């Protein structure tokens, strides 16, 4: 396919590059003159994970993928790679499990602040904190509940932002059976409360069954039932809040864990702030997108089609690029580094779907468009797993890879037989793709 120009084609693209990704001196003076210099900075930095003799080859491959806008790494990579600055290349993290103690809670706050200082958004599950009014042994007091500590996180986020870091982003989750769940659902009715949080309820299969059955729903913490409510009443509160002020979201957490390739070695209870990647404690959100609109051959003609071979090729380059990021990035916390290295999860997505469909003469939302999208996504998924298996043969599987359990877990169990056989024989480099 012909290479597309490496220059932003309109004023908005130029402005976004200049505001967010262009390397500048401390006084704001531009260092990079063109966006192509940005592509080369990033490409060479990420290629440093390669063997010295291969670095120039892969730097050129990474540059070509980005400059043609066929693969777009996440913003932290574009802004931070190759700058020499003490920043992370991961957009977001889910933080460690919060202990139900004052010292543990404020240790968690410190870790969150250090992560945000390096430019990472954070997600926290507050379900481990005792509900408001529960006794606190030894001090003769009652607990203030998770929402009061979320207010502290919110203030911390504002403070970090005012100190000059990028705009803060946080996700807060709470289980649907936590005794403070109704207050959590209603929290954003207060106009200025938790403004730096996205909120989501962790919804279980048992709760959804209780909603269907119009059954009772116990609110429980530490094995103690604090109250029993009608499941449909809570569901109605969630739906009403979402209608009125767009939050909280809903995360079907049992389904998330059932579909997880790594369910044999982790339990997920939160997502990154925007919700696209569920993560375990200290998990890192490493994102990149394949731009389908740049892969359409003969667009807007009767011969229009997505170039499958180009799609598979760019997927392999993207997987290698993102695997390299794990090795070259800074990490705000050692626990985040250890988690990333042990599982080497990446998050390869796509953009340009609606444009690609239109270029192929398909109307978004129709059965024909849905079938085409499903085929394209299957091609990406299979190509990504195959590329990761090839990387495992070259570099080794991720450390927590278990050949017997991985192939029977989550999405991996649905892969084609020959691909599962390849993974079983040689391993896979990335626990999730």
N, C-alpha and C positions, 0 to 999 in steps of 0.2 A: 504494500500500500504506500502511496505517496506520503512523504513527511509533511506535516502541517507546519506553518510558521510558528516560531518560538516567541512571538511578541504578542502581548495582550492586544486583542483586536478592537477594544472599545475603551472609552474613558473610565467606565466603572471598573473594568478589570485592571486597568493601569492604576487606578486609585487604591484598590484593595491591595495590590502588590506593594505599592509604595507605603501604605499604612501598616500592613501586617507582616510582610515577609521580606522586604528589601533590607539588606544589611546596612546599618547606619552607625556612625560614630556616636559617642555618648552625648554629644551636643546636637544630634539630629542630622548632621551632615551625611548625605548618602555616600556609601562606599561602593555599592554596586551600581553600575551605570545602566545595565539592561537586565531584563528578567532572565536572559540566557546565562548571565553570570550567577544568578541565584540557582538556576538548575545545576550548573557545574559545581558550585559550592556544596550543594546537598549531595550530588552524585559522588563526588570525591570523598566526602566525609563518610558516607555509608559504605563505600567500597573499601574503606580501611579495615573492615572485618575480613577481607579476602587475603589470601596468600599474596605476598609482595609482587610476585611475577604476574598475578592475575588482576591486580587493582585497576590498572588503566583500562583493561578490557571491560571489566564490569562497571567502572565509572562511566564509560561511553554508553554501555547498554542502559544503565539507569538514566543517564542524561537523555538519551533518545526517547525513552519511555515517557519521561516527564515533559520534555520540550514539545513532543507531539501531542501532549494532553491526553494520552491514552491511559496513563496511570498517574494518579494524583495522591501523593502521601498526605497525611493529616497535617494540620496547621503547625503543631509544635515541631514536627520534623522540618518543615520548610523554614520556620522562623529560627530554629536553634541549631540545626546540623552545620558543623563546620565554622561556627562563629567563635569558638573558644570560650564561650560563656558557660557559667555553671547553671545550666538549665537542663530539664529533662526533655526527652523527645517523645514522651508518652503524654497524650492529651489528658488522661484521667486515671484515677486509681480508686479501687474500693479499699477502705482502710481496715485495720485489724478489728477483731471482735472486741467490743467495749466491755470490760469487766464491770460488774455491778458494785463498784466501790468508788469513793470520791477520788482517791489517788489514781485509780485506773482510768476513770473518766477524763481527768485532766492530763494524764499521760497521752490519751487518745487525742485530746485537743491539741497538744503540742505537736504530735505527729502530723495532724491535719494541717496545722499552720506551716510546718516545715515543707510539706508537700506543695501547698499552695504558693509558698514563696518561690519555688522553682518553676511555677507555671502550670502545675497539675491541678485539674479539678478533682473533686473527691466524692465518694459515696460512702454513706454510713448506715448500717442497720442499727436502729435504736431499740430493737425488741428485747435486748438483754438487760435493759434498765428497768428496775422495779417501778410499778405504777404509782401515781400520785396518791398519797395517803397511806401507803404501806409503811409499816414500822421499820425504823432503822435501829438495829440493836446496838446497845452500848452508849448511845447518845441521847436517848429519851426523846426522839423526834420522829416526824413522819417524812417520808420521801416526797420530793417535789415533782417527781415524774420525768419521763423522757422529754416532754415538750419544753420544760424549763431549761434543760441542758441544750436542746436544739437552739434555743434563744441565744445561749452563750456561743455556740458555733456560728450563728448568724452574725453576731457582733464581731467575732474574730475575722470572718470573711470580709466584712466591711472595712476592718482595720487594715488587713493585708492589701486590699484594693487601694485604700487611701495612701498607702506607702509607695504606690507606683507600679505594682505588679499588674498583670493582665486582669481583666474582669473575672471575678471569682465565680465558680460554679459548684454547686453541691446537690447531691441526691440524698434524701432521707427516707428510709423505709421503716415500716412497722407491720408486724404480723397482724392478721385479721382477728386473732384470738387474744391479743394483748388487752388488758383491762382499760387502757387509755385510748383505744382505737377510735372511739367516737369523737374525743377531743382532737385527735390527730386529723381526722377527716374534716373537721370544722375549723382547723387552725387558721386557714387563710381568709376566713370571714373577717378577721381583724385586718384592716387595710394595710398596716405597715409591718405585720408580723411575718417572719420567715421569708423575707423578700429574696434572699439569696439561695433559697432551697427550691428544688423540685421535690415533690412528695409523691410517694407511691405506696399503696397497700399491698403487702404480700398475701395473696389470696391462695388458699389451699383447695385441693379437690374436695376435702370434707366440708368446707364452708359452702362451696358451690352446690354440693349435694343437699345440704341443709336448706339452701335457698330454694332449690327445686322442690323439696319436700315440704316447704313452709314449716321447718322445724325450729327448735330452740338452738341457741348458740352460746356455749359457755365461754366466758372471758377469763383466762387462766394465766397465772404467773407462778413459777416455782412450784408447780403441782397443786396450787391452791386456786379454787374457783372463787373469783371475786364477785361476779354477777353472771346472770343468765339473761340473754336478750333474744328477741326473735330475729332469726337470720335475715329475713326479708327486710326488716326494719333497717338493719345495718347496710344492706345492699342498696336500699332506697336512699339512705344518707350519702353513700358514696356516689351514686348516680346524680343526685341533686347537687352535690358539691361540684362535681365535674361539669354539670350543665351550667351552674351559676358562675364559677370562676376557674374552670378548666383544670382543677386539681382536686383530689389526688388522682394519679394514674393507678392502674391495676397491673400487678405482675403475678402471673400464674406460676407461683414458685415451684410447685410440685412438678409441673410440666417442664419447667426450665431444668430442674435437676434430673428428670428422667431422660431428657434429650442430651445431656452433657456427656461428651466422650470421656471426661475425667471424673465421672461420678464415683469411681472406685477409689479416688484419692482426695476428694474435696467435696464440700457442700457449699452451695451458693445461696446467699441471702440478701444480695443487693446488686445494683447495676451502677454503671458510670452515670454522671449527672443527666445525660440526654437519654439514657435508657437503652441504647442500642447493643450494649454488650454486658450481659450478666457476668459477674466476677466473684471469685472467692475472696476471703480476707487477704489483703495486700496484693490482690491481682491488679495488673496494669492493662490499660486500654490502648492497644496499638492498632491504629486504623489507617487504611488506605483504600482508595476506590479506583476501580476500572471504569473508564469513561466509554460506555457503549456507543455513544454518538460518534466517536472517532473511529469506530470499527465497522461502519456500514459501507459496503461496496455498492457503487452505482446508486446513490441515494435518490429518492424521488423519481425512480424509473420503474418500469415493469420488471427489471432484473435486480432490483434492490434486495439486498440480503445482508445479514451480519456475517462477516468473514470469520468462520469458525476456526480456521488455522491461526489467524491473527489473534483471536480471542484466547486460544490455548497458549500461544507464545507469550503474550503480554501477561497472562496469569502466572506463568512460570517465573518471569522476571520479577513480578510484584512479590511473589512469595519469597524469593531469594532476598530482595531488597528489605522486606519487613523482618525476615529472620536476622539479617545483619544489624538492623536497628537495635535489637535486643542486646547485642554485644557492644555497640559503640555508645549507647546512651548513658547519661548520668541517671542516678536514681536518688531521690530525696532520702530514702531510708534503706538500710541494708536488708530489712525484711522484704521490701519490694523487689530488690535485686535477686534475692534468693528465690522468691516465688516465680519471678519471670524466667530465671535460668533453669529452674527445675521442670517447668512445663512448656516454656517457649511458645505460649499462645499468641496468635496474631488475629486480627480482625479484618479480613479482606472483604470489601463490599463493592458496590457499584453505584455509578451515577449516570445520568444521561439516558435513563430508560425511556421516558416519554418521547424524547427527541428521536431516539433510535427507532422506536415503533412508528413514529410519523414518517421518518425517512424510508421505512419499509412499507409504507402504505397501510399501516394498521392503526385502528382507532383505539386509543387507550380505554380500557374497561370492557372491551368486547371479549368474547370467548376466544377469538383468533389471537388477539393480543396477549391474553393470559397464557395461551398455549405456547406462543413464541417466547414469552418471558420465562416460562418454566423451563423450556428447552435451553435457553441461554444460561440460566442460572445453574442448571444441571451441568452444563459444559464447564462453567467456571468452577463449580464445586469439585468435579472429578479431576479437572486439570490441576487444581490447587492441591488436592490430596496426593496426586501423582507426583507433582513437583516436590512436595514435602518428603515423600518417600524416597525420591531420587536424592534429595539433600541428605537424608539419613544415611544413605549408602556412602555418600561423600564425607559427611561430617559427624555422623553418629545420631542416634535417636535421642529425643529429649530424655533426661535422666529418670523420670518417673514412668517411662513407657513400660507397660506390662503387656506382652503380646497376646496372652490368653484373655485378659480382661478388656483391653482396649478394643479389640475387634468385635466384642459383643456389647459395647457400651454406646449409648446415645446415637448420634448421627452416623458414626463409623459403621455401625451394624447394618446400615442400609446401603452402603457403597457396593458397587459391582463386585462380583466374586473375584475376578482377576486382580482388581485393585486391592481387595482385602488380603489376597494371597501375597501380593507384593509387600504390603505392610507387615504381614506376619513374618515374612522371610527376612526383611531388611530393617524393619522398624519405620518410624516416621519422625520427622524432625520437630514438628509442631503439634502439641496436644490438641489445639483447636485452631481452626483456620477461618 
